[in-house]
Amino acid sequence: MNFIKSKPKWLIALVFSSLILLPTAAYALTSADFYSAALKWSLSNCQVSSATNTINNSVCFLLKRNSEISTSLKSEEDKNNQQQGDIDNLGSRVSSLESVSSFDFQFLTTADNLAVSPVFDAQNYNYVTFNFTCWTAANDEVHLEVSSDMNTWIKQYSANVCNASGGHGSFSGTTGGRYYRVTTNSPQNVDALARFSKFLELP
């Protein structure tokens, strides 16, 4: 009994409260003064286990468990903060992509010398505005083609308007499929550009 009386009051309180509320010990010890005193005591009394002083051993064990719980909680908090940061970053990227309401794609230039243009994936767009120019008089045919699988192509727009001073053609409408390309029989004579947009743009 005299031994117990000789212990600091905070130490006795720690033993009994920790035995009952061990899962919440990490939170209960957040008081700066209380935890500082406990840490100071543990540094002086928990270096070597005592076979006879069971109270000291119990207090040291509880302080050690509290430290482990605090470390574990801090690790989980760091993970949660990292995950929240990743979510916020992803949200910003999605918002940025959604804000791109239109995209201009150059299918052909006279320098390319291509009879079949590269393919554009118009999956996220609803409207297309197509323009082309032929620079010299020729029997030039220009076709805006669309496909759902890049195997079967359908002409959505075709023109043959080239004359002695060149020519120009245009088309506007809803997208007819996912993939687009342009073909011509005069690859060195045609520039072709299209704007794909999510919303109908007024001229």
PLY file of the C-alpha trace (Angstrom):
ply
format ascii 1.0
element vertex 203
property float x
property float y
property float z
element edge 202
property int vertex1
property int vertex2
end_header
0.00 0.00 0.00
2.81 2.41 0.84
4.38 1.54 -2.52
1.22 2.56 -4.36
0.92 5.76 -2.34
4.46 6.67 -3.30
3.64 6.61 -7.01
2.73 9.88 -8.70
-1.00 10.38 -9.07
-0.75 10.64 -12.83
0.95 7.23 -12.98
-1.79 5.48 -10.99
-4.41 7.17 -13.15
-2.61 5.96 -16.25
-2.58 2.33 -15.11
-6.27 2.07 -14.34
-7.54 4.18 -17.24
-5.35 2.28 -19.71
-6.56 -1.10 -18.46
-10.15 -0.06 -19.14
-9.69 2.13 -22.22
-6.60 0.70 -23.94
-8.06 1.04 -27.50
-8.51 4.76 -26.96
-5.24 5.32 -25.12
-3.66 6.98 -28.13
-6.36 9.64 -28.05
-6.51 9.98 -24.23
-2.81 10.80 -24.10
-2.97 13.74 -26.44
-2.86 16.18 -23.54
0.61 17.70 -23.87
1.38 17.95 -20.15
0.13 14.47 -19.28
1.90 12.73 -22.14
5.11 14.64 -21.57
5.19 13.52 -17.94
4.48 9.91 -18.93
7.23 9.95 -21.52
9.73 11.39 -19.08
8.86 8.75 -16.50
9.14 5.90 -19.05
12.61 7.01 -20.11
13.76 6.71 -16.51
11.91 3.54 -15.47
11.26 1.37 -18.52
14.77 0.62 -19.71
15.02 -2.61 -17.70
12.09 -4.90 -16.77
11.68 -5.63 -13.07
10.68 -9.10 -11.90
9.19 -7.75 -8.67
7.76 -4.36 -9.60
4.66 -5.47 -11.50
3.06 -2.03 -11.51
6.10 -0.52 -13.18
6.10 -3.33 -15.73
2.40 -2.83 -16.46
2.76 0.90 -16.87
5.77 0.44 -19.16
3.85 -2.08 -21.25
0.89 0.28 -21.60
3.11 3.19 -22.53
4.82 1.03 -25.16
1.44 -0.05 -26.57
0.28 3.55 -26.61
3.34 4.53 -28.63
2.69 1.70 -31.11
-0.97 2.69 -31.47
-0.04 6.33 -31.98
2.47 5.38 -34.66
-0.10 3.16 -36.39
-2.73 5.90 -36.33
-0.26 8.42 -37.73
0.61 6.00 -40.54
-3.08 5.53 -41.40
-3.63 9.28 -41.31
-0.73 9.79 -43.74
-2.19 7.13 -46.06
-5.61 8.77 -45.94
-4.10 12.16 -46.72
-2.20 10.68 -49.66
-5.34 8.98 -50.99
-7.31 12.19 -50.65
-4.56 14.01 -52.52
-4.73 11.43 -55.31
-8.52 11.78 -55.49
-8.29 15.58 -55.64
-5.65 15.36 -58.37
-7.79 12.95 -60.40
-10.78 15.24 -60.00
-8.75 18.16 -61.31
-7.62 16.14 -64.32
-11.20 15.05 -65.11
-12.41 18.65 -64.83
-9.61 19.76 -67.12
-10.55 17.15 -69.74
-14.23 18.02 -69.49
-13.42 21.68 -70.06
-11.96 20.87 -73.51
-15.20 21.27 -75.46
-13.66 21.24 -78.94
-10.60 19.97 -80.79
-9.15 20.87 -84.19
-7.62 18.02 -86.17
-5.55 18.48 -89.31
-6.30 15.50 -91.55
-4.27 16.47 -94.63
-1.79 19.07 -95.82
-0.21 19.36 -99.24
3.15 18.57 -97.64
1.90 15.22 -96.31
1.33 13.71 -99.77
-1.18 11.24 -98.30
-4.18 9.79 -100.09
-5.56 8.52 -96.77
-5.23 10.70 -93.70
-4.48 9.67 -90.11
-7.53 8.57 -88.11
-9.14 10.74 -85.44
-11.04 9.21 -82.51
-14.17 11.36 -82.07
-15.70 9.29 -79.28
-16.13 12.23 -76.87
-17.50 14.67 -79.44
-20.98 15.19 -80.87
-20.47 17.60 -83.78
-18.03 17.98 -86.64
-17.23 20.97 -88.86
-15.09 20.01 -91.84
-13.24 22.32 -94.23
-10.91 21.60 -97.12
-9.07 23.54 -99.80
-7.68 22.32 -103.11
-5.00 24.58 -104.50
-4.89 23.86 -108.24
-7.34 22.83 -110.90
-7.70 19.10 -110.83
-10.30 16.41 -110.77
-9.93 16.21 -107.02
-12.36 14.25 -104.92
-12.34 14.78 -101.16
-14.21 12.45 -98.81
-14.88 12.74 -95.09
-15.31 9.15 -93.95
-16.56 7.66 -90.69
-16.32 4.20 -89.12
-17.31 2.41 -85.94
-14.50 -0.16 -86.11
-11.83 1.29 -88.48
-12.55 -1.55 -90.90
-15.71 -0.44 -92.70
-15.72 3.20 -93.78
-18.76 5.23 -94.88
-18.59 8.57 -96.69
-20.33 11.20 -94.57
-19.40 13.99 -96.98
-17.92 14.06 -100.48
-17.04 16.91 -102.85
-15.38 17.70 -106.16
-15.19 21.48 -106.35
-11.66 22.13 -107.60
-11.45 24.48 -110.59
-8.96 26.73 -112.34
-8.43 28.83 -109.21
-8.59 25.98 -106.76
-11.64 25.37 -104.60
-13.08 25.08 -101.16
-15.63 22.84 -99.48
-17.17 22.53 -96.04
-19.57 20.41 -94.04
-21.16 20.70 -90.57
-23.26 18.12 -88.78
-23.49 15.60 -85.99
-20.79 12.96 -85.76
-21.72 9.80 -87.59
-19.46 7.40 -85.75
-16.39 7.11 -83.58
-13.52 7.21 -86.07
-12.89 9.76 -88.83
-10.51 10.02 -91.74
-10.20 11.93 -95.03
-9.36 10.42 -98.42
-8.51 12.13 -101.70
-7.28 11.18 -105.16
-4.90 14.16 -105.25
-2.86 14.08 -102.04
-0.45 16.89 -103.04
-3.25 19.33 -103.73
-5.48 19.26 -100.63
-5.52 20.72 -97.12
-8.23 19.29 -94.89
-9.11 20.31 -91.32
-12.00 19.47 -89.00
-13.19 20.80 -85.67
-14.83 18.29 -83.37
-16.95 19.70 -80.55
-19.15 18.53 -77.71
-21.66 21.29 -78.25
-23.13 22.81 -81.40
-21.08 25.91 -82.26
-22.75 28.81 -84.00
-20.98 30.12 -87.12
0 1
1 2
2 3
3 4
4 5
5 6
6 7
7 8
8 9
9 10
10 11
11 12
12 13
13 14
14 15
15 16
16 17
17 18
18 19
19 20
20 21
21 22
22 23
23 24
24 25
25 26
26 27
27 28
28 29
29 30
30 31
31 32
32 33
33 34
34 35
35 36
36 37
37 38
38 39
39 40
40 41
41 42
42 43
43 44
44 45
45 46
46 47
47 48
48 49
49 50
50 51
51 52
52 53
53 54
54 55
55 56
56 57
57 58
58 59
59 60
60 61
61 62
62 63
63 64
64 65
65 66
66 67
67 68
68 69
69 70
70 71
71 72
72 73
73 74
74 75
75 76
76 77
77 78
78 79
79 80
80 81
81 82
82 83
83 84
84 85
85 86
86 87
87 88
88 89
89 90
90 91
91 92
92 93
93 94
94 95
95 96
96 97
97 98
98 99
99 100
100 101
101 102
102 103
103 104
104 105
105 106
106 107
107 108
108 109
109 110
110 111
111 112
112 113
113 114
114 115
115 116
116 117
117 118
118 119
119 120
120 121
121 122
122 123
123 124
124 125
125 126
126 127
127 128
128 129
129 130
130 131
131 132
132 133
133 134
134 135
135 136
136 137
137 138
138 139
139 140
140 141
141 142
142 143
143 144
144 145
145 146
146 147
147 148
148 149
149 150
150 151
151 152
152 153
153 154
154 155
155 156
156 157
157 158
158 159
159 160
160 161
161 162
162 163
163 164
164 165
165 166
166 167
167 168
168 169
169 170
170 171
171 172
172 173
173 174
174 175
175 176
176 177
177 178
178 179
179 180
180 181
181 182
182 183
183 184
184 185
185 186
186 187
187 188
188 189
189 190
190 191
191 192
192 193
193 194
194 195
195 196
196 197
197 198
198 199
199 200
200 201
201 202
